[in-house]
Amino acid sequence: MKNGNEVEFYRNSLAFSLRRYYDYWMVAMDRSFVDLFYLMLSRPDRAGGLRLKVYCAGPLFNDKEREEMAEIALSLESAGFDVFLPQRDGIELAVCVESLVENGLDRHRASQALSRAIFALDVYQVLEACDAIVVNLNGRVPDEGAVAEAAMAWRAGKALVAYKADVRTAFNGYDNPLVAGLFDFKTSTTIDDLVASLKSELEKSPPAVREYDREKETEHWLEFGETIWNIIRGSGDNDELVAALMEGLDVTA
């Protein structure tokens, strides 16, 4: 780093740190003193690695989205979980790009380097560091990064729950089936219900005994998909297709 830029760099870094925690603590200010005291004790640096860790995925590109994500994270931490919240705990693209540019990279290469780092960090957090993932699906369509993270977690067999309080959907009241299926076609409509659903999912299959793959579940969906494809490709009979769909609904309900 060039000496002439050090003061400005640290000033920007401090400003970034304050902005990063602003939404989180603005939400926290609405909580009681007891809640905040408990929250301080349950922060990751006090956890000693004993608490279950949850990846908090969702949109974070405007103030309202960041406030909602902060509220979800705070509720999870108040319930005793450690949380990885990307907007607070991850890499801030803009600040780091400037630092890389100051160290000699052009902006294209700097952005490329940061994109690779963000991908690596999030893959590590989803697949290795965290025991579960909660996904905020609010919006007419869910955040594409959150969907990618959910898909990785689903394939790895992690506990996975969804939150959606938004009435906007892509398909007349329903999200894209390839998204909804990751959450067994279930969503929580309140944050309290989201926390309860996560606890229930973890109780059914704690991380210590959870098999981190979905071989059997994947096999089921492959067989069901093959059945549907054979009907479409073969007889094309609508009654046969309807019967298969009804049977599939009974099996997967």
N, C-alpha and C positions, 0 to 999 in steps of 0.2 A: 504494500500500500504506500502511496506517495505521502511523504511527511506533510506537505501542504494541505492535504485533504483529510488528515486524521481528525481534526476538531469537528469538521462538518460531518464526517462519517459517524462519529460517536453521538453527535447531536441528532442526526437522523435516526440512529439506532434507538436512542432513548425515546424519541417521539413515536417510533414504531411500536416499542414495547408498551407505551402508555395507551396507544390506539388499540393494540391487540387485546388488552384486558378491559377496555372501557365497556364494551357491550356486556361482557361477562359480569362485571361488578355492578353495572346499572341494573341488571336483573336481580343480582344478589341483594341490592339495597331494599328491594320489596319484601325480603324475608325477615323473619324475626331475629333478634340477637342470638337466641339459642340455635336457630338453624345455621347462622353464620359461624358460630363457634364450632359447631359440629363439622361444618364444611372445612374449616381451617384444619381440624384434626384429621380429616379424611382426604386431604390433598395427597397426590401421589408421592411426594417426597417424605411424607410421614407414614406411608402405608407399609413400608418394609417388605414389599412384594407379596403380601398376604392377601390382599383384596383382589377380587375378580376385576378384570379390566375390560372396559367396553369401548369400542370404536363408535364414535358418533358421526354418522355420515348424512350429508344433505346439502342444500344450496347455501352459499355464503357470499353472495355477490352484491348485496345491498344491505343497508342498515336493518331493515325489517327481518331479512333472512338470518343475519348474524345474531340478532336479538333472540329469535326463536330457537336457533341452535344453542345459544348460551343458556336459555331457559331449560331446554332438554338436558343439557350437560349438568346444570346445577341440580336438577331434580334427581338425576342418576347418582350424583355425588352425595346428595343428602340422604339417599337410600343406601349408601355404603359402598358404592362402586368407585373404582378409579376410572377415569375417562380420558380418552384421547380425542380432543376436539381440534380438528385441523386448523381452524382459524386462530386458535390460541396456542396450540402446541406444535404446529407444523412449520413449514418453511413459507415465508412471505416472499412471493416472487419479485415484486417491484424493488424492495430494499436489496435483496441479494443480487439481482441483475446489475444494479448500479455498482455494487462492490466488485463484481466480476469485470465489469467494464473498466473500472478504475485499475484493475490488475491486468489490463491488456487485451481482454477478449472484445470482439465486436459484439453488437447487441444480438445479432442472430445466434452466434455461438453461445453467448451468455444465457439467452433464453432457452436454448437447446440443453445446455448443461443443467439448468434449474428444472426443466421439465423432466429430465431423466432422474434427477434427485427426488423430486416430488413423487414420481411414480414408484421409485425404489422405497422411499420412506413409507408410503401408504400401503404398498404390498407387504412390507415387513410388519407394519402395525396390524393390518387385517389378518394376515395368515400366521404370524408368529407371536407378536407381543400381546394381542388382545384375545380374550376368551369368548367374546360375543360382539355383535354389531347391531346397533339400532339405526334405522334409516328413516329420515324425514322425506316423505313422498309428496309433500305439498307443492302445488303448482299444477298448471294444466297438464304438463308432462314432468315427470321426475327429473331431478338433476342427473345428467349423464354420468358424471364421476361417481355419484352415490350408487347408481345402478351397476356400474362396473365393479365397485367394491362389494356390493351385495352379491353379485354373481360369483366373485372369487370366494367369498365367505360361504356361500351355499355349497359350492363344489368341495370346499374343504371340510364341510360338516360342522361349521361353527353355529352356535345359537344365533338366531336371526329373527328380529321382529321389526315391524313397520309402523310408522305413525302417519296418519293422514287426516287432517281436519278441514281440508280444502274440498269444496264440492265440485271444483273443476276437474274434469277427466277427459281422456281422449276418446272413450267409447261409451257414450250414453250412461254415465254413472260408474263405469268400470275403467281401471287402468289397463294398459297393455297386458295381455295374459302372460307374456314372457317376463314381465316385471312382477305381476301379482303372484305368479306361481312360485317365485323365490321365497315368498312368505306364506306358502300354503294357502293362498287366497284369503288371508286374514290381515286386517289392519286395526290398530288402535286409534280411536278418534279423540282421545284426550291424553295429555302427558302422564297423568296419574295411571291411566289404564296401560300406557306403554311400559311404565316401570313395572307394574304388576305382571304384565305379559312376559316381560323379560325374566323376572324372577321365576315364573311358572315354567318357562322354557328351560331355564337352567336347573330347576329342581327335577324336571323329567329326565334330564341327561346332563349331569354335572360335568364340567370340563375334565375332571380327573379320570372319569370313566368313559367319556364321550369318544366314539370312534371318529377320527377326523377325516371322514370321507363319506360320500353318499352313494356307495356302490349299489346297494339294494334299491334305494330310491331312484337312482338313475336308471337302473335296469327296468324298474316298473314303468317309468315314463317312456323308455325306449320301446318296450313291448306294446304299450298302449298306442304310441305313435305309429308303430309298424302295423298294428291292426287297422287303424284309420286309413293309412296309406294303401294297404292291400284292398280295402273296400273301394276307395276312390279309384285306384288303378284297375281293379278287377270288375266287379259287377256294377259299381256306381249306383247301387240301389239305395234310395233315400231311406227306406224303412230299415234296412240293415245298418246304415250309418247311424240313424237315430237310436237304434237299439244298442249299438256299441257306445254311443255317447252317454246314454242312460246308465249302462253298466259301469262305465268309467267314473261317472259321478258318484255312484254308490260305493265304489271301491276307494275313491280318494277323499270322500267327505269326512 
